[in-house]
Amino acid sequence: MAEPFKCPHCGAHDYVVVLTGCNITGATLHDAYTWSEEAQEYSFGGSLVVESETLENEGGSALCGGCEADVTDAVTAYQASQGDAAEGEA
């Protein structure tokens, strides 16, 4: 069984990967709109790619879901260690 990622700053297990410079083909997007009673209008909360045929990106970073610290290096090391563990199970 795999061990969860642990943020080196706050210990949280959740993280978000933000990809930049993306070329996406055949995508399904999820657009979020929130009504503001105060402003009497909708605000756009951004688009999320739900699925796609292809996705190419120039780079990215990982942010902790708890403290929002940059955990790119820690996530990369975690993913590498999980790949090594999976190879040992085969």
C-alpha positions in Angstrom: 0.0 0.0 0.0 1.3 3.5 -0.9 2.0 6.1 1.7 0.4 9.5 1.2 2.3 12.6 0.3 3.1 14.7 3.3 3.8 18.5 3.0 7.2 19.3 4.5 5.8 22.6 5.8 2.5 21.7 7.4 2.1 18.0 7.1 -1.0 18.1 4.9 -1.6 15.3 2.4 -3.4 17.2 -0.4 -1.7 19.1 -3.2 -2.7 20.8 -6.4 -0.6 20.7 -9.6 -0.8 23.9 -11.8 0.3 23.4 -15.4 1.3 26.3 -17.6 1.6 26.9 -21.3 -0.9 24.1 -22.1 -1.9 22.9 -25.5 -5.1 20.8 -25.1 -7.0 18.8 -27.7 -10.5 17.5 -27.4 -11.0 18.9 -23.9 -14.1 19.0 -21.6 -14.0 22.0 -19.4 -15.7 22.8 -16.1 -16.4 26.6 -15.8 -17.4 27.9 -12.3 -19.6 31.0 -11.9 -20.6 32.3 -8.4 -23.4 34.8 -7.8 -22.6 37.7 -5.5 -25.6 39.2 -3.7 -23.5 42.2 -2.8 -22.3 43.0 -6.3 -25.5 41.6 -8.0 -23.4 39.8 -10.6 -21.6 36.6 -11.3 -17.9 36.2 -10.9 -16.0 33.7 -13.0 -14.0 31.3 -10.9 -11.9 29.8 -13.7 -11.9 26.7 -15.9 -10.9 23.2 -15.0 -10.0 20.6 -17.6 -12.2 17.6 -16.8 -10.7 15.4 -19.5 -8.9 15.7 -22.8 -7.5 13.6 -25.7 -4.1 15.2 -25.4 -2.4 17.6 -23.0 1.1 19.1 -23.5 2.5 21.7 -21.2 5.7 23.8 -20.9 6.0 23.4 -17.1 4.2 23.4 -13.8 4.3 23.6 -10.1 2.7 21.9 -7.1 1.1 23.8 -4.2 0.2 22.3 -0.8 -3.6 22.1 -0.3 -3.2 23.0 3.3 -0.7 25.9 3.5 -0.4 26.7 -0.2 3.4 26.5 0.0 5.4 25.5 -3.2 6.0 21.8 -2.8 7.1 21.1 -6.4 10.3 19.4 -5.4 8.7 17.4 -2.6 5.9 16.1 -4.9 8.5 15.2 -7.6 10.5 13.2 -5.0 7.3 11.6 -3.6 6.2 10.5 -7.1 9.6 9.1 -7.8 9.7 7.2 -4.6 6.2 5.8 -5.3 7.4 4.7 -8.8 10.4 2.9 -7.2 8.0 1.2 -4.7 5.7 0.1 -7.5 8.6 -1.4 -9.4 9.7 -3.3 -6.3 6.2 -4.9 -6.1 6.3 -6.2 -9.7 
